[in-house]
Amino acid sequence: EPEVTQTPSHQVTQMGQEVILRCVPISNHLYFYWYRQILGQKVEFLVSFYNNEISEKSEIFDDQFSVERPDGSNFTLKIRSTKLEDSAMYFCASSEQDRPGELFFGEGSRLTVL
Amino acid sequence: GESVGLHLPTLSVQEGDNSIINCAYSNSASDYFIWYKQESGKGPQFIIDIRSNMDKRQGQRVTVLLNKTVKHLSLQIAATQPGDSAVYFCAEGTNFGNEKLTFGTGTRLTIIP
């Protein structure tokens, strides 16, 4: 069964460092998303991406965050200068043209900022 | 410092029994509702969805009920199995096709063998 894959599974970084989280969405999907979940808390929307541009973003997704689809398969989230409060599980998700609301989530990348 | 986690509602059900998980959503403009299951250490997994023009939808062993009048959503799981143990989130969205979903707090379901 096709799945969304994310790397790394866990990254530890120092505050102020740049981090790139990588995702390979399901191949025929056209909508891409990043969500995050701080330990023990709700899953929160960060950004949605369609047709090579951001379609919507939350207030969490400030200038420190960016997304990119550098080629036909990868979808990345970059945090330019990490803060302690960026520590969370980051989930990538994708959905297909005909059922855009059925999001398929990856297993997540855990980011720990020290 | 350490994050303080939300206190999750919990529900324990005997294996084989039916379970009902409830959710109150917040935005009357939401037109799309989804239930997700999250097992420990994994990403949310889509279970079932419902559009606002429906009040009931059935899947395999699951039924979602939507009451727009009181902004309430429920997930019924029939004949529960040990593999149903997980945290269940409801999520709401608007502008179907541009899924900025707002997730609820979650309910931890434990199936007792």
Interface residues (C-beta under 8 A of the other chain):
Chain A: V4 Y31 Y33 Y35 I38 L39 G40 Q41 K42 V43 E44 F45 S48 Y50 S55 E56 S58 F91 A93 S95 P100 G101 E102 L103 F104 F105 G106 E107 G108
Chain B: S3 V4 G5 L6 Y32 I34 Y36 Q38 G41 K42 G43 P44 Q45 F46 D49 F89 A91 G93 F96 G97 N98 E99 K100 L101 T102 F103 G104 T105 G106
